Amino acid sequence: MAFAPVSVPPGRTRVLRLFSRLNIGGPSVHVVLLSAGLRERAYETRLVVGQESPREGNLLDFASQRGVECVAVPGLGREIRPVSDFRALVGLYRMIREFRPAIVHTHTAKAGMLGRLAARLAGVPVVVHTYHGHVLRGYFGPVRNVVFRTVERLLGRGSHALVAVSEAVRADLVSLGVASPPKIRVIPLGLELEPLATTLPEGALRSPARVPPGSPLVAIVGRLVPIKDVGAFLHAAAAVHKALPQARFAVVGDGEERSLLEGLAGRLGLSEVVHFHGWCRDMRSVYGDVDVVVNCSRNEGTPVALIEALAAARPVVATCVGGTPDLLGGGTRGLLVPPGDVPALANAILDTLGNPEPARRRARDGQAYVLAHHSIERLLADVDALYRELLARPPGAA
């Protein structure tokens, strides 16, 4: 079913953007900045979001500050619930018919499934989906993996373009048969990084945790969920503290595993040297206090915390998963270790602390790289170019 022609302000294109939940995290920042920035490029965007879980927090105030209109559709959340999912699908279809966008652009798995189905049923001219990572490997058991991969392949056929946030994510999607290489475009994340590349405030993490003057502070930033493997960070922290007793550690973030991780820190004898800070909105203050930033995820798209840390010229240590090796230049902009390898992670942290000049050199190279490749201006230009290309194609070219 195709749309009837609709009158819109001259030169403006309507975009309906769908995102499973506007929880605190890099992808949420990305979609808000994208929605706000495209306004200056003649796009009128409505952002549709689901419901985050209580411990995730949300960025609705950030969206409001940027003038981004958010519409809540609770059924877009993570959990699969057939009845509420069907209601959400019907609601999205009606919303699309009312808003009449030229483009529906979905982000994350649940929003991608329901949003693309509704868009195709409503005859939207252009349908795009962004993979900020994916849940097709490492999240579920074999049977569910097969089901989800089959669904993504079918949805991919009905999408005009798929976007991956890194070359590694694109290669992974191709290997899983989600779509052919020409259909998957690589558009790296874009963020407002310039404020992090200036002189940063100090004391926000060290003061509440009573970190002694001169003690190195090692931090992990992100959601406290299983895929982030924060437990590996704590086990590595125990090994680092044994070798370097003055070292201290910060966990910045929150999530479903916080209580479990706090208990693990106690059992490892780290209660006096690890501090759980919860969510911190002022990331300049976070990176202004740390000496090393760690990411030990088992799976990633492109970790925003590492982009931010590099923008702040902070040395980083990370697991070699997803788009992280691309971001770190195969190890030239930060040290890489295998996922789940606690001794390697601990040794990389100790190497970074014990050899400050090479670490600073990697961090400076990383700063130059992310400022050039992950700016918001570059993101807006890339997405604008993609939209214009797809809108210029003949109808039905998916």
Rosetta blueprint (number, residue, H / E / L):
1 M L
2 A L
3 F L
4 A L
5 P L
6 V L
7 S L
8 V L
9 P L
10 P L
11 G L
12 R L
13 T E
14 R E
15 V E
16 L E
17 R E
18 L E
19 F E
20 S L
21 R L
22 L L
23 N E
24 I L
25 G L
26 G H
27 P H
28 S H
29 V H
30 H H
31 V H
32 V H
33 L H
34 L H
35 S H
36 A H
37 G H
38 L H
39 R H
40 E H
41 R H
42 A L
43 Y E
44 E E
45 T E
46 R E
47 L E
48 V E
49 V E
50 G L
51 Q L
52 E L
53 S L
54 P L
55 R L
56 E L
57 G L
58 N E
59 L L
60 L H
61 D H
62 F H
63 A H
64 S H
65 Q H
66 R L
67 G L
68 V L
69 E L
70 C E
71 V E
72 A E
73 V L
74 P H
75 G H
76 L H
77 G L
78 R L
79 E L
80 I L
81 R L
82 P H
83 V H
84 S H
85 D H
86 F H
87 R H
88 A H
89 L H
90 V H
91 G H
92 L H
93 Y H
94 R H
95 M H
96 I H
97 R H
98 E H
99 F H
100 R L
101 P L
102 A L
103 I E
104 V E
105 H E
106 T E
107 H E
108 T L
109 A H
110 K H
111 A H
112 G H
113 M H
114 L H
115 G H
116 R H
117 L H
118 A H
119 A H
120 R H
121 L H
122 A H
123 G L
124 V L
125 P L
126 V E
127 V E
128 V E
129 H E
130 T E
131 Y E
132 H L
133 G L
134 H L
135 V L
136 L L
137 R L
138 G L
139 Y L
140 F L
141 G L
142 P H
143 V H
144 R H
145 N H
146 V H
147 V H
148 F H
149 R H
150 T H
151 V H
152 E H
153 R H
154 L H
155 L H
156 G H
157 R H
158 G L
159 S L
160 H L
161 A E
162 L E
163 V E
164 A E
165 V L
166 S L
167 E H
168 A H
169 V H
170 R H
171 A H
172 D H
173 L H
174 V H
175 S H
176 L L
177 G L
178 V L
179 A L
180 S L
181 P H
182 P H
183 K H
184 I E
185 R E
186 V E
187 I L
188 P L
189 L L
190 G L
191 L E
192 E L
193 L L
194 E H
195 P H
196 L H
197 A H
198 T L
199 T L
200 L L
201 P L
202 E L
203 G L
204 A L
205 L L
206 R H
207 S H
208 P H
209 A H
210 R L
211 V L
212 P L
213 P L
214 G L
215 S L
216 P L
217 L E
218 V E
219 A E
220 I E
221 V E
222 G L
223 R L
224 L L
225 V L
226 P H
227 I H
228 K H
229 D L
230 V H
231 G H
232 A H
233 F H
234 L H
235 H H
236 A H
237 A H
238 A H
239 A H
240 V H
241 H H
242 K H
243 A H
244 L L
245 P L
246 Q L
247 A L
248 R E
249 F E
250 A E
251 V E
252 V E
253 G E
254 D L
255 G L
256 E L
257 E L
258 R H
259 S H
260 L H
261 L H
262 E H
263 G H
264 L H
265 A H
266 G H
267 R H
268 L L
269 G L
270 L L
271 S L
272 E L
273 V L
274 V E
275 H E
276 F E
277 H E
278 G E
279 W L
280 C L
281 R L
282 D L
283 M H
284 R H
285 S H
286 V H
287 Y H
288 G H
289 D H
290 V L
291 D L
292 V E
293 V E
294 V E
295 N E
296 C L
297 S L
298 R L
299 N L
300 E L
301 G L
302 T L
303 P L
304 V H
305 A H
306 L H
307 I H
308 E H
309 A H
310 L H
311 A H
312 A L
313 A L
314 R L
315 P L
316 V E
317 V E
318 A E
319 T E
320 C L
321 V L
322 G L
323 G L
324 T H
325 P H
326 D H
327 L H
328 L L
329 G H
330 G H
331 G H
332 T L
333 R L
334 G L
335 L E
336 L E
337 V E
338 P L
339 P L
340 G L
341 D L
342 V H
343 P H
344 A H
345 L H
346 A H
347 N H
348 A H
349 I H
350 L H
351 D H
352 T H
353 L H
354 G H
355 N L
356 P H
357 E H
358 P H
359 A H
360 R H
361 R H
362 R H
363 A H
364 R H
365 D H
366 G H
367 Q H
368 A H
369 Y H
370 V H
371 L H
372 A H
373 H H
374 H L
375 S E
376 I H
377 E H
378 R H
379 L H
380 L H
381 A H
382 D H
383 V H
384 D H
385 A H
386 L H
387 Y H
388 R H
389 E H
390 L H
391 L H
392 A L
393 R L
394 P L
395 P L
396 G L
397 A L
398 A L
